Amino acid sequence: MQVDDMDINSIRGDFPALQEWTYLDNAFVGLFPRQVREGYDEFLDLWMNFSAKKNKTILSEWLEKTEDVRGMIANFIGAASSEIAFTMCTGSGLNIVINGTSWRKGDNVVFPEYEHNPLDTTTLRRSGVESRVLKFQDGKLELNELEKAIDDRTRLIQVSQVSYVNGFRFDLKEVADIAHEHGARILVDATQAIGALKTNVMKEDVDYVSAAPYKYMMGPAGLAFLYVKSDHLEELNPDRVGWKNQIWRGEHAEEPLDQPESAEKFEYGTLHFQGMYGLERSLNYLDKIGMDVVERRNLELSSYLWSRIKDLGKKMYTPPGTKSPIVSFYERDASELSVRLMKSKVKVTGRKAHGEHLRVSPHFYNTREDIDFFIEKLEENV
């Protein structure tokens, strides 16, 4: 499907909020289509009517759905099912990696200053690990600056695939190559990218990826996933245990003793099963359109948006040529401005942190007319 061939009116009809809102804030919370609600309804009907099939328990139904969705996530990002663990949020996945790594005093970690969940934790501090923080220059971080901060005691490099602040996008393969040259690993926060841009963890050669689907993937809140490269599964230890990964089996153990090594060992308790039913529908929706089409449309919209804002004479926070769905620009009283825009039913994010700025983040269901309307209301309110 070509971008121009998208039945955009039909697609927009799947998102009830678009009837009222010019919604350009997917980096904050994404809209989800009516099909995702149908997934939630399926879960509720199953539970309310206790209609498990073929004499199965309702829990076995939920667990089977979980495995189906695990495979869908794996296919979506170019991984194997055994490399995917379900978590609660992006930060949960990041902490699993940090807490499950065997640190040595004198190790160091490297990350840019504007990470949403930065690599500066109590675990690292207790272990005597140095955090090396890199400064952005002109809204971006050059790879040579990253490489200068790394040495042979660097264990982990954390980056966001797309910065939640201004949309700056790392070339993950280039970062991975730098990390691996020094024996380090790369940990990626992909929440602002997955669902908006194509992601293939095998081609990008990353070690760990954590992401939440409630933004561009149009999925549930309270459910996220962690990718752990198969090479690292054995040595990365679960940071907690429960009925899904119990160590002490006892007389009434519910799990088989021998299981192949997989990322499922990081799931220690009851999962957000309702979210699985919604996430299945959002993945189906994106797959039906095709991520090639979604990415191409998103980049066309963000490029048009960047140009329109630049033409107003605004100081851009997002570097020129950035290929991501987020566009930010500096604006005085940005938080107050975003509130005024909401009165015109335009939703964007205004922030005082990291240099006062307005962040605008369309998705494939938006149009140039949405962007033009935002520009019109922006001019009226500044």
C-alpha positions in Angstrom: 0.0 0.0 0.0 1.3 3.5 -0.9 0.8 6.4 1.5 -1.3 8.2 -1.1 -3.5 5.1 -1.4 -4.5 5.1 2.3 -8.2 5.6 2.9 -7.4 8.2 5.4 -11.1 9.1 6.0 -11.9 5.5 6.8 -8.9 5.2 9.1 -9.8 8.4 10.9 -13.3 7.0 11.4 -11.7 4.3 13.6 -10.5 7.0 16.1 -13.5 8.6 17.7 -11.5 11.3 19.4 -10.5 12.8 16.0 -14.1 13.9 15.5 -13.5 16.5 18.2 -9.8 16.9 18.6 -6.8 17.9 16.5 -4.7 15.4 18.3 -0.9 15.8 17.9 0.4 14.4 21.1 1.2 10.8 20.5 4.5 11.1 22.3 2.5 11.7 25.4 -0.4 9.2 25.1 -1.5 7.7 21.8 -5.1 7.3 20.6 -6.2 3.8 20.0 -8.8 2.7 17.4 -12.2 1.2 18.1 -10.7 -2.2 17.2 -8.6 -2.1 20.3 -11.7 -1.6 22.5 -13.1 -4.7 20.8 -10.1 -6.6 22.2 -10.9 -5.4 25.7 -14.6 -6.3 25.3 -13.5 -9.8 24.3 -11.5 -10.2 27.5 -14.4 -8.9 29.6 -17.0 -11.1 27.9 -14.7 -14.1 28.5 -14.3 -13.4 32.2 -17.9 -12.2 32.9 -19.4 -15.3 31.1 -16.7 -17.6 32.2 -16.6 -19.0 28.7 -13.3 -20.7 28.5 -13.2 -23.1 25.5 -12.6 -26.9 25.3 -12.7 -27.4 29.1 -9.8 -25.1 29.6 -9.5 -22.8 32.6 -9.9 -19.1 32.1 -6.2 -18.7 33.2 -5.1 -21.1 30.4 -7.0 -18.9 27.9 -5.2 -15.8 29.1 -1.8 -17.6 29.0 -2.4 -18.8 25.5 -3.4 -15.3 24.4 -0.2 -14.1 26.0 1.9 -16.5 24.0 0.1 -15.5 20.8 0.9 -11.8 21.5 4.4 -12.6 22.5 4.9 -14.1 19.0 3.3 -11.0 17.4 5.6 -8.7 19.3 8.6 -10.8 18.3 7.6 -10.6 14.6 6.9 -6.9 14.9 10.5 -6.1 16.0 12.4 -8.9 14.3 13.1 -11.0 17.3 12.4 -14.6 18.5 9.5 -15.3 20.9 12.0 -16.6 23.4 13.6 -13.1 23.5 10.4 -11.3 24.7 9.3 -10.7 28.2 6.2 -8.8 29.3 6.6 -6.1 31.9 4.6 -3.3 33.5 6.3 -0.3 31.9 9.4 0.8 30.1 11.2 1.5 33.3 10.5 -2.0 34.6 12.3 -3.5 31.6 15.2 -1.2 32.0 15.5 -2.1 35.7 15.4 -5.8 34.9 18.6 -5.4 32.9 20.3 -3.1 35.4 19.4 -5.3 38.4 20.1 -8.6 36.6 23.6 -7.6 35.5 26.6 -8.7 37.7 28.3 -5.3 38.3 31.9 -4.8 39.5 33.2 -1.7 41.3 34.8 0.5 38.8 32.4 -0.3 35.9 30.8 2.6 34.2 27.6 3.3 32.2 27.1 5.9 29.6 23.9 7.7 28.6 22.7 11.1 27.2 21.4 13.7 29.7 17.8 13.6 28.4 16.9 9.9 28.9 13.5 9.5 30.4 14.7 6.7 32.7 18.4 7.5 33.1 21.0 5.0 34.1 21.6 6.4 37.6 20.0 3.9 40.0 20.4 2.8 43.6 21.7 -0.6 42.3 24.4 1.1 40.3 25.4 3.4 43.1 25.5 0.6 45.6 27.7 -1.4 43.2 30.2 1.5 42.8 29.3 2.0 39.1 30.1 5.4 37.6 27.4 7.1 35.5 28.8 9.1 32.6 26.3 11.7 31.3 26.6 13.2 27.8 25.4 16.7 27.0 23.4 17.4 23.9 24.6 20.1 21.6 22.2 21.9 19.3 19.6 19.3 20.1 21.6 16.3 19.2 24.5 14.1 20.3 27.3 13.3 17.9 28.5 9.7 17.9 32.1 10.8 18.3 31.2 12.4 21.6 29.6 9.1 22.7 32.6 7.2 21.7 34.9 9.5 23.6 33.0 8.7 26.8 33.4 4.9 26.5 36.3 2.8 27.6 36.9 -0.9 28.3 35.2 -0.6 31.7 32.0 0.5 30.1 29.4 -2.2 30.6 26.2 -0.6 29.3 25.3 2.3 27.0 21.7 3.5 27.2 20.0 5.5 24.5 16.5 6.3 23.4 15.8 5.3 19.8 13.9 8.6 19.6 14.3 11.2 22.3 11.1 12.0 24.1 12.3 15.6 24.4 12.9 16.7 20.9 12.7 13.6 18.7 16.4 13.3 18.1 16.9 9.8 16.6 20.0 7.6 17.1 21.3 5.2 14.5 21.1 2.2 16.7 23.4 0.0 14.5 26.1 2.6 14.7 25.7 2.9 18.5 25.7 -0.9 18.8 28.9 -1.1 16.8 30.6 1.4 19.1 29.4 -0.4 22.2 30.4 -3.9 21.0 33.9 -2.7 20.0 34.5 -1.9 23.7 32.8 -5.1 25.0 29.8 -3.0 26.2 26.1 -3.6 25.5 23.4 -1.3 24.3 20.2 -0.8 26.2 17.4 1.0 24.2 14.3 2.8 25.3 12.2 2.5 22.2 8.8 3.7 23.5 8.9 6.9 21.3 9.7 4.8 18.1 8.0 1.5 18.1 4.7 1.8 16.3 5.8 4.9 14.5 9.0 3.7 12.9 10.2 0.3 11.6 12.4 -1.5 14.2 14.4 -4.6 13.6 16.5 -5.6 16.6 18.5 -8.2 14.7 19.6 -5.8 12.0 20.3 -3.1 14.5 22.3 -5.6 16.6 21.0 -4.2 19.9 21.3 -6.2 23.2 18.2 -5.0 25.1 15.1 -3.0 24.2 12.4 -1.9 26.5 9.1 -0.3 25.2 5.6 0.6 26.3 2.8 0.3 23.7 0.5 3.1 24.8 1.9 5.7 22.6 2.5 5.0 18.9 1.6 1.3 19.1 -1.9 2.4 20.1 -2.0 -0.2 22.8 -2.7 -0.5 26.6 -1.1 1.3 29.5 0.3 -0.9 32.3 1.7 -3.4 29.8 5.1 -3.2 28.2 7.8 -5.6 26.9 11.5 -6.2 27.1 13.7 -7.7 24.4 16.7 -9.6 25.6 19.1 -10.9 22.9 19.3 -14.7 23.2 23.1 -14.5 23.7 22.5 -12.8 27.1 19.5 -14.7 28.4 21.5 -17.2 30.5 23.7 -14.7 32.4 21.0 -12.0 33.0 19.4 -12.9 36.3 15.7 -12.3 37.2 15.6 -9.5 39.8 12.5 -11.0 41.5 10.6 -14.3 41.7 7.0 -15.4 41.8 4.7 -18.1 40.6 5.7 -17.7 37.0 9.4 -18.1 37.6 9.6 -19.7 41.1 12.9 -21.1 42.3 11.6 -23.2 45.2 9.4 -25.8 43.6 8.0 -27.5 46.8 5.4 -30.2 46.8 2.9 -28.2 44.7 5.0 -26.7 42.0 2.9 -25.5 39.1 5.6 -25.1 36.5 7.7 -27.8 35.0 11.2 -28.1 36.3 13.0 -28.0 33.0 12.3 -25.2 30.7 14.4 -23.8 27.8 16.1 -20.6 28.6 13.8 -17.7 27.6 13.0 -14.1 28.5 9.8 -15.4 30.1 11.9 -16.0 33.3 11.7 -12.3 33.9 7.9 -12.5 34.3 7.4 -13.3 38.0 3.6 -12.9 38.5 0.2 -12.3 37.0 0.4 -10.2 33.9 -1.9 -7.5 32.5 -3.9 -10.1 30.6 -6.7 -7.7 29.6 -4.0 -5.6 27.9 -2.9 -8.6 25.8 -6.3 -8.7 24.1 -6.1 -5.0 23.3 -2.5 -5.2 22.2 -3.3 -8.0 19.8 -5.8 -5.8 18.1 -3.4 -2.8 17.8 -0.7 -5.0 16.3 -3.2 -6.4 13.8 -4.2 -2.8 12.9 -0.6 -1.7 12.3 0.2 -4.9 10.4 -2.8 -4.5 8.1 -1.6 -1.0 7.1 2.1 -2.0 7.1 4.9 -0.4 9.0 6.6 0.7 5.8 3.5 2.8 5.0 3.1 4.0 8.6 6.7 5.1 8.9 6.7 6.9 5.5 3.5 8.8 6.3 4.8 9.8 9.8 8.1 11.1 8.3 6.2 13.1 5.7 4.0 14.6 8.3 6.8 15.5 10.7 8.9 17.0 7.8 5.9 19.2 6.8 5.3 20.1 10.4 9.0 21.1 11.0 8.9 23.3 7.8 5.7 25.0 8.8 7.0 25.9 12.3 10.4 27.0 10.9 8.6 29.3 8.5 7.0 31.1 11.5 10.5 32.1 12.6 10.6 29.8 15.6 13.8 28.5 17.1 13.8 24.8 16.4 14.7 22.3 19.1 14.5 19.3 16.7 17.6 19.3 14.5 17.0 19.7 10.8 16.6 16.5 8.8 15.6 14.5 11.9 13.7 11.4 10.7 11.3 10.9 13.6 7.7 11.5 14.5 8.4 14.2 17.1 9.0 17.9 16.4 9.9 20.4 19.2 10.6 24.1 19.2 11.4 26.6 21.8 8.5 28.7 23.0 8.0 31.1 25.9 5.3 30.0 28.5 5.0 26.7 26.6 3.0 25.0 29.4 0.4 27.8 29.5 0.3 27.9 25.7 -0.5 24.2 25.5 -3.4 24.8 27.9 -4.7 27.6 25.7 -4.5 25.4 22.6 -6.6 22.7 24.3 -9.4 25.2 24.5 -9.3 25.1 20.7 -9.3 21.3 20.9 -5.7 21.1 19.8 -3.5 18.7 21.9 0.2 19.0 22.1 2.7 19.0 25.0 4.2 22.2 26.5 7.2 21.8 28.8 9.4 24.0 31.0 12.0 21.3 31.5 15.0 20.9 29.2 14.6 24.4 27.8 11.0 25.6 27.6 9.5 24.1 24.5 6.4 22.9 22.7 6.5 19.2 21.5 4.2 18.1 18.6 3.9 14.5 17.7 1.5 13.4 14.9 0.8 9.8 13.8 -0.2 8.3 10.5 -3.9 9.1 11.1 -3.2 12.8 11.1 -3.3 15.0 8.0 -1.6 18.1 6.7 -4.9 19.9 7.5 -4.4 18.9 11.1 -1.0 20.5 11.1 -2.3 23.6 9.3 -5.0 24.0 11.9 -2.4 23.7 14.7 -0.3 26.4 13.0 -3.4 28.7 12.8 -4.2 28.2 16.4 -0.6 28.6 17.5 -0.4 32.0 15.8 -3.6 33.1 17.4 -2.4 32.1 20.9 1.2 33.3 21.1 
